Amino acid sequence: MDTAKLGKRYRCYACDTLFYDLNKEAAICPKCQADQSNAPKPERKIQEVAEEASPDVEEIGDYEEDFTEKTKDKK
Ligand SMILES: [Zn+2]
């Protein structure tokens, strides 16, 4: 199967449908018509989390277990 003809693969941010943009300019979800260019940027989210978490994790050390339990309770 020649996936190059299908273009870029996307997972719709709105409904999780996997689809290809078929090399069109706009990647529109075939299921819910969500424009993937409106999707929240996942890279930025990861960066924000990393910046927030990494300095504290090293400092707190033993406190980490307690923190995990508190996070579970929140769910
Ligand atoms: Zn969708």
N, CA, C, O and the ligand as a Tripos MOL2 file, in Angstrom:
@<TRIPOS>MOLECULE
protein
  301   299    76     0     0
PROTEIN
NO_CHARGES

@<TRIPOS>ATOM
      1 N           0.8430   -1.2080    0.0000 N.3       1 MET1
      2 CA          0.0000    0.0000    0.0000 C.3       1 MET1
      3 C           0.8710    1.2490    0.0000 C.2       1 MET1
      4 O           1.7730    1.3850    0.8270 O.2       1 MET1
      5 N           0.6050    2.1380   -0.9090 N.am      2 ASP2
      6 CA          1.3970    3.3570   -1.0140 C.3       2 ASP2
      7 C           0.7830    4.4570   -0.1630 C.2       2 ASP2
      8 O          -0.1680    5.1260   -0.5680 O.2       2 ASP2
      9 N           1.3360    4.6250    0.9980 N.am      3 THR3
     10 CA          0.7510    5.6070    1.9220 C.3       3 THR3
     11 C           1.0860    7.0400    1.5220 C.2       3 THR3
     12 O           0.4450    7.9770    1.9980 O.2       3 THR3
     13 N           2.0840    7.2240    0.6540 N.am      4 ALA4
     14 CA          2.4600    8.5800    0.2330 C.3       4 ALA4
     15 C           1.2980    9.2720   -0.4760 C.2       4 ALA4
     16 O           1.1280   10.4860   -0.3610 O.2       4 ALA4
     17 N           0.5090    8.5040   -1.2030 N.am      5 LYS5
     18 CA         -0.6410    9.0800   -1.9050 C.3       5 LYS5
     19 C          -1.7200    9.5650   -0.9390 C.2       5 LYS5
     20 O          -2.5190   10.4450   -1.2600 O.2       5 LYS5
     21 N          -1.7210    8.9750    0.2380 N.am      6 LEU6
     22 CA         -2.7480    9.3300    1.2160 C.3       6 LEU6
     23 C          -2.4060   10.6160    1.9730 C.2       6 LEU6
     24 O          -3.2580   11.2080    2.6370 O.2       6 LEU6
     25 N          -1.1480   11.0330    1.8600 N.am      7 GLY7
     26 CA         -0.7510   12.2490    2.5510 C.3       7 GLY7
     27 C          -0.3780   11.9840    3.9920 C.2       7 GLY7
     28 O           0.0860   10.9020    4.3510 O.2       7 GLY7
     29 N          -0.5880   12.9750    4.7880 N.am      8 LYS8
     30 CA         -0.1900   12.8970    6.1890 C.3       8 LYS8
     31 C          -1.2770   12.2400    7.0240 C.2       8 LYS8
     32 O          -2.4710   12.4520    6.8110 O.2       8 LYS8
     33 N          -0.8320   11.4430    7.9740 N.am      9 ARG9
     34 CA         -1.8020   10.7530    8.8170 C.3       9 ARG9
     35 C          -2.1570   11.6190   10.0250 C.2       9 ARG9
     36 O          -1.2890   12.2250   10.6540 O.2       9 ARG9
     37 N          -3.4330   11.6610   10.3260 N.am     10 TYR10
     38 CA         -3.8940   12.4540   11.4600 C.3      10 TYR10
     39 C          -4.7490   11.6150   12.3920 C.2      10 TYR10
     40 O          -5.3890   10.6460   11.9820 O.2      10 TYR10
     41 N          -4.7430   12.0110   13.6500 N.am     11 ARG11
     42 CA         -5.7560   11.5200   14.5630 C.3      11 ARG11
     43 C          -6.5690   12.7430   14.9640 C.2      11 ARG11
     44 O          -6.0380   13.6840   15.5520 O.2      11 ARG11
     45 N          -7.8380   12.7250   14.6480 N.am     12 CYS12
     46 CA         -8.6800   13.8850   14.9000 C.3      12 CYS12
     47 C          -8.6670   14.2500   16.3800 C.2      12 CYS12
     48 O          -8.9020   13.4100   17.2490 O.2      12 CYS12
     49 N          -8.3870   15.5260   16.6440 N.am     13 TYR13
     50 CA         -8.3320   15.9800   18.0400 C.3      13 TYR13
     51 C          -9.7090   15.9920   18.6790 C.2      13 TYR13
     52 O          -9.8340   15.9680   19.9030 O.2      13 TYR13
     53 N         -10.7510   16.0310   17.8410 N.am     14 ALA14
     54 CA        -12.1010   16.1540   18.3750 C.3      14 ALA14
     55 C         -12.7700   14.8040   18.6140 C.2      14 ALA14
     56 O         -13.4550   14.6180   19.6190 O.2      14 ALA14
     57 N         -12.5690   13.8520   17.6790 N.am     15 CYS15
     58 CA        -13.2990   12.5890   17.8020 C.3      15 CYS15
     59 C         -12.3890   11.3620   17.7190 C.2      15 CYS15
     60 O         -12.8790   10.2330   17.7270 O.2      15 CYS15
     61 N         -11.0580   11.5680   17.6380 N.am     16 ASP16
     62 CA        -10.0970   10.4530   17.6790 C.3      16 ASP16
     63 C         -10.1060    9.5750   16.4360 C.2      16 ASP16
     64 O          -9.5020    8.5030   16.4370 O.2      16 ASP16
     65 N         -10.7750   10.0080   15.3820 N.am     17 THR17
     66 CA        -10.7740    9.2320   14.1470 C.3      17 THR17
     67 C          -9.4230    9.3580   13.4460 C.2      17 THR17
     68 O          -8.8780   10.4540   13.3190 O.2      17 THR17
     69 N          -8.8910    8.2200   12.9920 N.am     18 LEU18
     70 CA         -7.6460    8.2370   12.2260 C.3      18 LEU18
     71 C          -7.9870    8.4180   10.7590 C.2      18 LEU18
     72 O          -8.8560    7.7250   10.2280 O.2      18 LEU18
     73 N          -7.3010    9.3530   10.0970 N.am     19 PHE19
     74 CA         -7.5550    9.5720    8.6830 C.3      19 PHE19
     75 C          -6.3230   10.1890    8.0320 C.2      19 PHE19
     76 O          -5.3900   10.6070    8.7170 O.2      19 PHE19
     77 N          -6.3300   10.2430    6.7030 N.am     20 TYR20
     78 CA         -5.2350   10.8590    5.9510 C.3      20 TYR20
     79 C          -5.7610   12.1200    5.2740 C.2      20 TYR20
     80 O          -6.9270   12.1850    4.8840 O.2      20 TYR20
     81 N          -4.8910   13.1240    5.1360 N.am     21 ASP21
     82 CA         -5.3450   14.3910    4.5380 C.3      21 ASP21
     83 C          -5.3660   14.3340    3.0110 C.2      21 ASP21
     84 O          -5.7700   15.3000    2.3640 O.2      21 ASP21
     85 N          -4.9310   13.2030    2.4240 N.am     22 LEU22
     86 CA         -4.9430   13.0120    0.9650 C.3      22 LEU22
     87 C          -4.1840   14.1230    0.2470 C.2      22 LEU22
     88 O          -4.5280   14.4870   -0.8780 O.2      22 LEU22
     89 N          -3.1570   14.6600    0.8920 N.am     23 ASN23
     90 CA         -2.3190   15.7330    0.3540 C.3      23 ASN23
     91 C          -3.0890   17.0210    0.0710 C.2      23 ASN23
     92 O          -2.6440   17.8630   -0.7090 O.2      23 ASN23
     93 N          -4.2210   17.1590    0.6970 N.am     24 LYS24
     94 CA         -4.9520   18.4250    0.5620 C.3      24 LYS24
     95 C          -4.3560   19.4650    1.4980 C.2      24 LYS24
     96 O          -3.6320   19.1340    2.4370 O.2      24 LYS24
     97 N          -4.6690   20.7240    1.2280 N.am     25 GLU25
     98 CA         -4.1110   21.7960    2.0460 C.3      25 GLU25
     99 C          -4.6260   21.7260    3.4750 C.2      25 GLU25
    100 O          -3.8640   21.8750    4.4310 O.2      25 GLU25
    101 N          -5.9240   21.4970    3.6090 N.am     26 ALA26
    102 CA         -6.5130   21.4420    4.9380 C.3      26 ALA26
    103 C          -6.8440   20.0030    5.2970 C.2      26 ALA26
    104 O          -7.3920   19.2560    4.4860 O.2      26 ALA26
    105 N          -6.5100   19.6330    6.4980 N.am     27 ALA27
    106 CA         -6.8320   18.2910    6.9760 C.3      27 ALA27
    107 C          -8.1560   18.3590    7.7350 C.2      27 ALA27
    108 O          -8.2230   18.8090    8.8790 O.2      27 ALA27
    109 N          -9.2050   17.8940    7.0550 N.am     28 ILE28
    110 CA        -10.5300   17.9470    7.6620 C.3      28 ILE28
    111 C         -10.9500   16.5340    8.0410 C.2      28 ILE28
    112 O         -10.8930   15.6250    7.2130 O.2      28 ILE28
    113 N         -11.3640   16.3490    9.2660 N.am     29 CYS29
    114 CA        -11.8070   15.0370    9.7080 C.3      29 CYS29
    115 C         -13.0370   14.6060    8.9050 C.2      29 CYS29
    116 O         -14.0110   15.3550    8.8310 O.2      29 CYS29
    117 N         -13.0090   13.4090    8.3030 N.am     30 PRO30
    118 CA        -14.1390   12.9550    7.5000 C.3      30 PRO30
    119 C         -15.3690   12.6360    8.3530 C.2      30 PRO30
    120 O         -16.4850   12.5470    7.8420 O.2      30 PRO30
    121 N         -15.1520   12.4700    9.6310 N.am     31 LYS31
    122 CA        -16.2620   12.0810   10.5000 C.3      31 LYS31
    123 C         -16.9860   13.2930   11.1030 C.2      31 LYS31
    124 O         -18.2140   13.3780   11.0740 O.2      31 LYS31
    125 N         -16.1950   14.2260   11.6480 N.am     32 CYS32
    126 CA        -16.8290   15.3650   12.3310 C.3      32 CYS32
    127 C         -16.4670   16.7030   11.6930 C.2      32 CYS32
    128 O         -16.8460   17.7570   12.2050 O.2      32 CYS32
    129 N         -15.7280   16.6690   10.5650 N.am     33 GLN33
    130 CA        -15.3670   17.8810    9.8190 C.3      33 GLN33
    131 C         -14.5440   18.8670   10.6320 C.2      33 GLN33
    132 O         -14.5280   20.0580   10.3210 O.2      33 GLN33
    133 N         -13.8710   18.3990   11.6530 N.am     34 ALA34
    134 CA        -13.0140   19.2960   12.4340 C.3      34 ALA34
    135 C         -11.7400   19.5940   11.6540 C.2      34 ALA34
    136 O         -11.0760   18.6770   11.1700 O.2      34 ALA34
    137 N         -11.4010   20.8640   11.5310 N.am     35 ASP35
    138 CA        -10.1640   21.2510   10.8620 C.3      35 ASP35
    139 C          -8.9970   20.9990   11.8230 C.2      35 ASP35
    140 O          -8.9220   21.5800   12.9060 O.2      35 ASP35
    141 N          -8.0910   20.1160   11.3910 N.am     36 GLN36
    142 CA         -6.9990   19.7310   12.2930 C.3      36 GLN36
    143 C          -6.0040   20.8650   12.5410 C.2      36 GLN36
    144 O          -5.1900   20.7890   13.4610 O.2      36 GLN36
    145 N          -6.0690   21.9090   11.7260 N.am     37 SER37
    146 CA         -5.1770   23.0400   11.9960 C.3      37 SER37
    147 C          -5.6690   23.8320   13.2120 C.2      37 SER37
    148 O          -4.9510   24.6700   13.7570 O.2      37 SER37
    149 N          -6.8970   23.5480   13.6210 N.am     38 ASN38
    150 CA         -7.4120   24.1780   14.8380 C.3      38 ASN38
    151 C          -7.0980   23.3550   16.0880 C.2      38 ASN38
    152 O          -7.4320   23.7510   17.2050 O.2      38 ASN38
    153 N          -6.4560   22.2150   15.8850 N.am     39 ALA39
    154 CA         -6.1710   21.3340   17.0140 C.3      39 ALA39
    155 C          -5.2050   21.9850   17.9870 C.2      39 ALA39
    156 O          -4.3060   22.7160   17.5740 O.2      39 ALA39
    157 N          -5.3800   21.7270   19.2670 N.am     40 PRO40
    158 CA         -4.3980   22.2120   20.2390 C.3      40 PRO40
    159 C          -3.0440   21.5720   19.9710 C.2      40 PRO40
    160 O          -2.9750   20.3860   19.6480 O.2      40 PRO40
    161 N          -1.9790   22.3320   20.0990 N.am     41 LYS41
    162 CA         -0.6410   21.8210   19.7780 C.3      41 LYS41
    163 C          -0.1250   20.9160   20.8990 C.2      41 LYS41
    164 O           0.1240   21.3780   22.0130 O.2      41 LYS41
    165 N           0.0340   19.6300   20.5970 N.am     42 PRO42
    166 CA          0.4790   18.6990   21.6350 C.3      42 PRO42
    167 C           1.8960   18.9740   22.1120 C.2      42 PRO42
    168 O           2.2060   18.7550   23.2830 O.2      42 PRO42
    169 N           2.7630   19.4530   21.2200 N.am     43 GLU43
    170 CA          4.1580   19.7100   21.6090 C.3      43 GLU43
    171 C           4.2370   20.7570   22.7120 C.2      43 GLU43
    172 O           5.0180   20.6320   23.6550 O.2      43 GLU43
    173 N           3.4290   21.7680   22.5750 N.am     44 ARG44
    174 CA          3.4450   22.8410   23.5600 C.3      44 ARG44
    175 C           2.9800   22.3320   24.9240 C.2      44 ARG44
    176 O           3.5180   22.7140   25.9630 O.2      44 ARG44
    177 N           1.9890   21.4820   24.8990 N.am     45 LYS45
    178 CA          1.4530   20.9380   26.1400 C.3      45 LYS45
    179 C           2.5190   20.1410   26.8780 C.2      45 LYS45
    180 O           2.6810   20.2710   28.0910 O.2      45 LYS45
    181 N           3.2510   19.3020   26.1210 N.am     46 ILE46
    182 CA          4.3020   18.4880   26.7240 C.3      46 ILE46
    183 C           5.3790   19.3880   27.3240 C.2      46 ILE46
    184 O           5.8880   19.1280   28.4150 O.2      46 ILE46
    185 N           5.7150   20.4430   26.5970 N.am     47 GLN47
    186 CA          6.7540   21.3470   27.0720 C.3      47 GLN47
    187 C           6.3190   22.0360   28.3680 C.2      47 GLN47
    188 O           7.1100   22.1820   29.2990 O.2      47 GLN47
    189 N           5.0810   22.4480   28.4140 N.am     48 GLU48
    190 CA          4.5790   23.1130   29.6190 C.3      48 GLU48
    191 C           4.6370   22.1860   30.8140 C.2      48 GLU48
    192 O           5.0490   22.5880   31.9020 O.2      48 GLU48
    193 N           4.2210   20.9370   30.6100 N.am     49 VAL49
    194 CA          4.2320   19.9570   31.6950 C.3      49 VAL49
    195 C           5.6530   19.7030   32.1690 C.2      49 VAL49
    196 O           5.9150   19.6230   33.3690 O.2      49 VAL49
    197 N           6.5820   19.5750   31.2020 N.am     50 ALA50
    198 CA          7.9760   19.2850   31.5450 C.3      50 ALA50
    199 C           8.5820   20.4310   32.3440 C.2      50 ALA50
    200 O           9.2810   20.2050   33.3330 O.2      50 ALA50
    201 N           8.3160   21.6460   31.9180 N.am     51 GLU51
    202 CA          8.8580   22.7980   32.6310 C.3      51 GLU51
    203 C           8.3000   22.8770   34.0480 C.2      51 GLU51
    204 O           9.0000   23.2420   34.9920 O.2      51 GLU51
    205 N           7.0540   22.5340   34.1670 N.am     52 GLU52
    206 CA          6.4100   22.6080   35.4690 C.3      52 GLU52
    207 C           6.9080   21.5030   36.4030 C.2      52 GLU52
    208 O           7.1140   21.7300   37.5960 O.2      52 GLU52
    209 N           7.0980   20.3000   35.8420 N.am     53 ALA53
    210 CA          7.3630   19.1410   36.6940 C.3      53 ALA53
    211 C           8.8430   18.9330   36.9950 C.2      53 ALA53
    212 O           9.1980   18.6210   38.1310 O.2      53 ALA53
    213 N           9.7180   19.1000   35.9940 N.am     54 SER54
    214 CA         11.1010   18.6450   36.1660 C.3      54 SER54
    215 C          11.8750   19.2940   37.3250 C.2      54 SER54
    216 O          12.5940   18.5700   38.0120 O.2      54 SER54
    217 N          11.7800   20.5870   37.5870 N.am     55 PRO55
    218 CA         12.5920   21.1340   38.6800 C.3      55 PRO55
    219 C          12.1400   20.6130   40.0470 C.2      55 PRO55
    220 O          12.9670   20.3420   40.9170 O.2      55 PRO55
    221 N          10.8500   20.4790   40.2270 N.am     56 ASP56
    222 CA         10.3220   20.0510   41.5180 C.3      56 ASP56
    223 C          10.6110   18.5800   41.8050 C.2      56 ASP56
    224 O          10.9630   18.2200   42.9290 O.2      56 ASP56
    225 N          10.4620   17.7370   40.7920 N.am     57 VAL57
    226 CA         10.6060   16.2950   40.9990 C.3      57 VAL57
    227 C          11.9580   15.9660   41.6180 C.2      57 VAL57
    228 O          12.0440   15.1440   42.5300 O.2      57 VAL57
    229 N          13.0050   16.6030   41.1270 N.am     58 GLU58
    230 CA         14.3420   16.3130   41.6570 C.3      58 GLU58
    231 C          14.4790   16.7930   43.0980 C.2      58 GLU58
    232 O          15.0940   16.1200   43.9260 O.2      58 GLU58
    233 N          13.9230   17.9210   43.3840 N.am     59 GLU59
    234 CA         14.0790   18.4800   44.7270 C.3      59 GLU59
    235 C          13.2790   17.7140   45.7790 C.2      59 GLU59
    236 O          13.7810   17.4490   46.8710 O.2      59 GLU59
    237 N          12.0470   17.3610   45.4540 N.am     60 ILE60
    238 CA         11.1890   16.7460   46.4740 C.3      60 ILE60
    239 C          11.5680   15.3120   46.7870 C.2      60 ILE60
    240 O          11.3880   14.8720   47.9230 O.2      60 ILE60
    241 N          12.0960   14.5530   45.8010 N.am     61 GLY61
    242 CA         12.6120   13.2020   46.0620 C.3      61 GLY61
    243 C          11.6100   12.3020   46.7810 C.2      61 GLY61
    244 O          10.7040   11.7570   46.1500 O.2      61 GLY61
    245 N          11.7650   12.1430   48.0880 N.am     62 ASP62
    246 CA         10.9360   11.2270   48.8700 C.3      62 ASP62
    247 C           9.4620   11.6290   48.8600 C.2      62 ASP62
    248 O           8.5830   10.7970   49.0840 O.2      62 ASP62
    249 N           9.2110   12.8570   48.6080 N.am     63 TYR63
    250 CA          7.8470   13.3740   48.6040 C.3      63 TYR63
    251 C           7.0470   12.8720   47.4080 C.2      63 TYR63
    252 O           5.8210   12.9780   47.3790 O.2      63 TYR63
    253 N           7.7620   12.3200   46.4120 N.am     64 GLU64
    254 CA          7.1330   11.9380   45.1510 C.3      64 GLU64
    255 C           6.0070   10.9110   45.3440 C.2      64 GLU64
    256 O           4.9630   11.0180   44.7020 O.2      64 GLU64
    257 N           6.2060    9.9340   46.2070 N.am     65 GLU65
    258 CA          5.1790    8.9050   46.4300 C.3      65 GLU65
    259 C           3.8920    9.5220   46.9650 C.2      65 GLU65
    260 O           2.7930    9.2010   46.5120 O.2      65 GLU65
    261 N           4.0490   10.3790   47.9020 N.am     66 ASP66
    262 CA          2.8990   11.0350   48.4970 C.3      66 ASP66
    263 C           2.1460   11.8460   47.4460 C.2      66 ASP66
    264 O           0.9160   11.8710   47.4170 O.2      66 ASP66
    265 N           2.9030   12.4950   46.6010 N.am     67 PHE67
    266 CA          2.3160   13.3140   45.5470 C.3      67 PHE67
    267 C           1.5020   12.4480   44.5920 C.2      67 PHE67
    268 O           0.4290   12.8560   44.1470 O.2      67 PHE67
    269 N           2.0050   11.2530   44.2740 N.am     68 THR68
    270 CA          1.3090   10.3460   43.3680 C.3      68 THR68
    271 C          -0.0300    9.9260   43.9600 C.2      68 THR68
    272 O          -1.0390    9.8610   43.2570 O.2      68 THR68
    273 N          -0.0270    9.6440   45.2420 N.am     69 GLU69
    274 CA         -1.2820    9.2430   45.8910 C.3      69 GLU69
    275 C          -2.3100   10.3640   45.8680 C.2      69 GLU69
    276 O          -3.4990   10.1240   45.6570 O.2      69 GLU69
    277 N          -1.8600   11.5440   46.0780 N.am     70 LYS70
    278 CA         -2.7720   12.6950   46.0450 C.3      70 LYS70
    279 C          -3.3680   12.8750   44.6530 C.2      70 LYS70
    280 O          -4.5400   13.2180   44.4970 O.2      70 LYS70
    281 N          -2.5340   12.6360   43.6530 N.am     71 THR71
    282 CA         -3.0180   12.7480   42.2730 C.3      71 THR71
    283 C          -4.0940   11.7150   41.9910 C.2      71 THR71
    284 O          -5.0750   12.0040   41.3060 O.2      71 THR71
    285 N          -3.9130   10.5160   42.5170 N.am     72 LYS72
    286 CA         -4.9060    9.4580   42.3310 C.3      72 LYS72
    287 C          -6.2400    9.8550   42.9700 C.2      72 LYS72
    288 O          -7.3050    9.6560   42.3860 O.2      72 LYS72
    289 N          -6.1630   10.4050   44.1480 N.am     73 ASP73
    290 CA         -7.3870   10.7900   44.8610 C.3      73 ASP73
    291 C          -8.1970   11.8270   44.0750 C.2      73 ASP73
    292 O          -9.4270   11.8450   44.1170 O.2      73 ASP73
    293 N          -7.4830   12.6700   43.3740 N.am     74 LYS74
    294 CA         -8.1650   13.7170   42.6040 C.3      74 LYS74
    295 C          -9.0350   13.1400   41.4880 C.2      74 LYS74
    296 O         -10.0630   13.7180   41.1340 O.2      74 LYS74
    297 N          -8.6220   12.0060   40.9400 N.am     75 LYS75
    298 CA         -9.3520   11.4260   39.8170 C.3      75 LYS75
    299 C         -10.7260   10.9050   40.2160 C.2      75 LYS75
    300 O         -11.4590   10.3870   39.3730 O.2      75 LYS75
    301 ZN        -13.2090   14.1570   13.9960 Zn       76 ZN76
@<TRIPOS>BOND
     1     1     2 1
     2     2     3 1
     3     3     4 2
     4     3     5 am
     5     5     6 1
     6     6     7 1
     7     7     8 2
     8     7     9 am
     9     9    10 1
    10    10    11 1
    11    11    12 2
    12    11    13 am
    13    13    14 1
    14    14    15 1
    15    15    16 2
    16    15    17 am
    17    17    18 1
    18    18    19 1
    19    19    20 2
    20    19    21 am
    21    21    22 1
    22    22    23 1
    23    23    24 2
    24    23    25 am
    25    25    26 1
    26    26    27 1
    27    27    28 2
    28    27    29 am
    29    29    30 1
    30    30    31 1
    31    31    32 2
    32    31    33 am
    33    33    34 1
    34    34    35 1
    35    35    36 2
    36    35    37 am
    37    37    38 1
    38    38    39 1
    39    39    40 2
    40    39    41 am
    41    41    42 1
    42    42    43 1
    43    43    44 2
    44    43    45 am
    45    45    46 1
    46    46    47 1
    47    47    48 2
    48    47    49 am
    49    49    50 1
    50    50    51 1
    51    51    52 2
    52    51    53 am
    53    53    54 1
    54    54    55 1
    55    55    56 2
    56    55    57 am
    57    57    58 1
    58    58    59 1
    59    59    60 2
    60    59    61 am
    61    61    62 1
    62    62    63 1
    63    63    64 2
    64    63    65 am
    65    65    66 1
    66    66    67 1
    67    67    68 2
    68    67    69 am
    69    69    70 1
    70    70    71 1
    71    71    72 2
    72    71    73 am
    73    73    74 1
    74    74    75 1
    75    75    76 2
    76    75    77 am
    77    77    78 1
    78    78    79 1
    79    79    80 2
    80    79    81 am
    81    81    82 1
    82    82    83 1
    83    83    84 2
    84    83    85 am
    85    85    86 1
    86    86    87 1
    87    87    88 2
    88    87    89 am
    89    89    90 1
    90    90    91 1
    91    91    92 2
    92    91    93 am
    93    93    94 1
    94    94    95 1
    95    95    96 2
    96    95    97 am
    97    97    98 1
    98    98    99 1
    99    99   100 2
   100    99   101 am
   101   101   102 1
   102   102   103 1
   103   103   104 2
   104   103   105 am
   105   105   106 1
   106   106   107 1
   107   107   108 2
   108   107   109 am
   109   109   110 1
   110   110   111 1
   111   111   112 2
   112   111   113 am
   113   113   114 1
   114   114   115 1
   115   115   116 2
   116   115   117 am
   117   117   118 1
   118   118   119 1
   119   119   120 2
   120   119   121 am
   121   121   122 1
   122   122   123 1
   123   123   124 2
   124   123   125 am
   125   125   126 1
   126   126   127 1
   127   127   128 2
   128   127   129 am
   129   129   130 1
   130   130   131 1
   131   131   132 2
   132   131   133 am
   133   133   134 1
   134   134   135 1
   135   135   136 2
   136   135   137 am
   137   137   138 1
   138   138   139 1
   139   139   140 2
   140   139   141 am
   141   141   142 1
   142   142   143 1
   143   143   144 2
   144   143   145 am
   145   145   146 1
   146   146   147 1
   147   147   148 2
   148   147   149 am
   149   149   150 1
   150   150   151 1
   151   151   152 2
   152   151   153 am
   153   153   154 1
   154   154   155 1
   155   155   156 2
   156   155   157 am
   157   157   158 1
   158   158   159 1
   159   159   160 2
   160   159   161 am
   161   161   162 1
   162   162   163 1
   163   163   164 2
   164   163   165 am
   165   165   166 1
   166   166   167 1
   167   167   168 2
   168   167   169 am
   169   169   170 1
   170   170   171 1
   171   171   172 2
   172   171   173 am
   173   173   174 1
   174   174   175 1
   175   175   176 2
   176   175   177 am
   177   177   178 1
   178   178   179 1
   179   179   180 2
   180   179   181 am
   181   181   182 1
   182   182   183 1
   183   183   184 2
   184   183   185 am
   185   185   186 1
   186   186   187 1
   187   187   188 2
   188   187   189 am
   189   189   190 1
   190   190   191 1
   191   191   192 2
   192   191   193 am
   193   193   194 1
   194   194   195 1
   195   195   196 2
   196   195   197 am
   197   197   198 1
   198   198   199 1
   199   199   200 2
   200   199   201 am
   201   201   202 1
   202   202   203 1
   203   203   204 2
   204   203   205 am
   205   205   206 1
   206   206   207 1
   207   207   208 2
   208   207   209 am
   209   209   210 1
   210   210   211 1
   211   211   212 2
   212   211   213 am
   213   213   214 1
   214   214   215 1
   215   215   216 2
   216   215   217 am
   217   217   218 1
   218   218   219 1
   219   219   220 2
   220   219   221 am
   221   221   222 1
   222   222   223 1
   223   223   224 2
   224   223   225 am
   225   225   226 1
   226   226   227 1
   227   227   228 2
   228   227   229 am
   229   229   230 1
   230   230   231 1
   231   231   232 2
   232   231   233 am
   233   233   234 1
   234   234   235 1
   235   235   236 2
   236   235   237 am
   237   237   238 1
   238   238   239 1
   239   239   240 2
   240   239   241 am
   241   241   242 1
   242   242   243 1
   243   243   244 2
   244   243   245 am
   245   245   246 1
   246   246   247 1
   247   247   248 2
   248   247   249 am
   249   249   250 1
   250   250   251 1
   251   251   252 2
   252   251   253 am
   253   253   254 1
   254   254   255 1
   255   255   256 2
   256   255   257 am
   257   257   258 1
   258   258   259 1
   259   259   260 2
   260   259   261 am
   261   261   262 1
   262   262   263 1
   263   263   264 2
   264   263   265 am
   265   265   266 1
   266   266   267 1
   267   267   268 2
   268   267   269 am
   269   269   270 1
   270   270   271 1
   271   271   272 2
   272   271   273 am
   273   273   274 1
   274   274   275 1
   275   275   276 2
   276   275   277 am
   277   277   278 1
   278   278   279 1
   279   279   280 2
   280   279   281 am
   281   281   282 1
   282   282   283 1
   283   283   284 2
   284   283   285 am
   285   285   286 1
   286   286   287 1
   287   287   288 2
   288   287   289 am
   289   289   290 1
   290   290   291 1
   291   291   292 2
   292   291   293 am
   293   293   294 1
   294   294   295 1
   295   295   296 2
   296   295   297 am
   297   297   298 1
   298   298   299 1
   299   299   300 2
@<TRIPOS>SUBSTRUCTURE
     1 MET1         2 RESIDUE 1 A MET
     2 ASP2         6 RESIDUE 1 A ASP
     3 THR3        10 RESIDUE 1 A THR
     4 ALA4        14 RESIDUE 1 A ALA
     5 LYS5        18 RESIDUE 1 A LYS
     6 LEU6        22 RESIDUE 1 A LEU
     7 GLY7        26 RESIDUE 1 A GLY
     8 LYS8        30 RESIDUE 1 A LYS
     9 ARG9        34 RESIDUE 1 A ARG
    10 TYR10       38 RESIDUE 1 A TYR
    11 ARG11       42 RESIDUE 1 A ARG
    12 CYS12       46 RESIDUE 1 A CYS
    13 TYR13       50 RESIDUE 1 A TYR
    14 ALA14       54 RESIDUE 1 A ALA
    15 CYS15       58 RESIDUE 1 A CYS
    16 ASP16       62 RESIDUE 1 A ASP
    17 THR17       66 RESIDUE 1 A THR
    18 LEU18       70 RESIDUE 1 A LEU
    19 PHE19       74 RESIDUE 1 A PHE
    20 TYR20       78 RESIDUE 1 A TYR
    21 ASP21       82 RESIDUE 1 A ASP
    22 LEU22       86 RESIDUE 1 A LEU
    23 ASN23       90 RESIDUE 1 A ASN
    24 LYS24       94 RESIDUE 1 A LYS
    25 GLU25       98 RESIDUE 1 A GLU
    26 ALA26      102 RESIDUE 1 A ALA
    27 ALA27      106 RESIDUE 1 A ALA
    28 ILE28      110 RESIDUE 1 A ILE
    29 CYS29      114 RESIDUE 1 A CYS
    30 PRO30      118 RESIDUE 1 A PRO
    31 LYS31      122 RESIDUE 1 A LYS
    32 CYS32      126 RESIDUE 1 A CYS
    33 GLN33      130 RESIDUE 1 A GLN
    34 ALA34      134 RESIDUE 1 A ALA
    35 ASP35      138 RESIDUE 1 A ASP
    36 GLN36      142 RESIDUE 1 A GLN
    37 SER37      146 RESIDUE 1 A SER
    38 ASN38      150 RESIDUE 1 A ASN
    39 ALA39      154 RESIDUE 1 A ALA
    40 PRO40      158 RESIDUE 1 A PRO
    41 LYS41      162 RESIDUE 1 A LYS
    42 PRO42      166 RESIDUE 1 A PRO
    43 GLU43      170 RESIDUE 1 A GLU
    44 ARG44      174 RESIDUE 1 A ARG
    45 LYS45      178 RESIDUE 1 A LYS
    46 ILE46      182 RESIDUE 1 A ILE
    47 GLN47      186 RESIDUE 1 A GLN
    48 GLU48      190 RESIDUE 1 A GLU
    49 VAL49      194 RESIDUE 1 A VAL
    50 ALA50      198 RESIDUE 1 A ALA
    51 GLU51      202 RESIDUE 1 A GLU
    52 GLU52      206 RESIDUE 1 A GLU
    53 ALA53      210 RESIDUE 1 A ALA
    54 SER54      214 RESIDUE 1 A SER
    55 PRO55      218 RESIDUE 1 A PRO
    56 ASP56      222 RESIDUE 1 A ASP
    57 VAL57      226 RESIDUE 1 A VAL
    58 GLU58      230 RESIDUE 1 A GLU
    59 GLU59      234 RESIDUE 1 A GLU
    60 ILE60      238 RESIDUE 1 A ILE
    61 GLY61      242 RESIDUE 1 A GLY
    62 ASP62      246 RESIDUE 1 A ASP
    63 TYR63      250 RESIDUE 1 A TYR
    64 GLU64      254 RESIDUE 1 A GLU
    65 GLU65      258 RESIDUE 1 A GLU
    66 ASP66      262 RESIDUE 1 A ASP
    67 PHE67      266 RESIDUE 1 A PHE
    68 THR68      270 RESIDUE 1 A THR
    69 GLU69      274 RESIDUE 1 A GLU
    70 LYS70      278 RESIDUE 1 A LYS
    71 THR71      282 RESIDUE 1 A THR
    72 LYS72      286 RESIDUE 1 A LYS
    73 ASP73      290 RESIDUE 1 A ASP
    74 LYS74      294 RESIDUE 1 A LYS
    75 LYS75      298 RESIDUE 1 A LYS
    76 ZN76       301 GROUP 0 **** ****
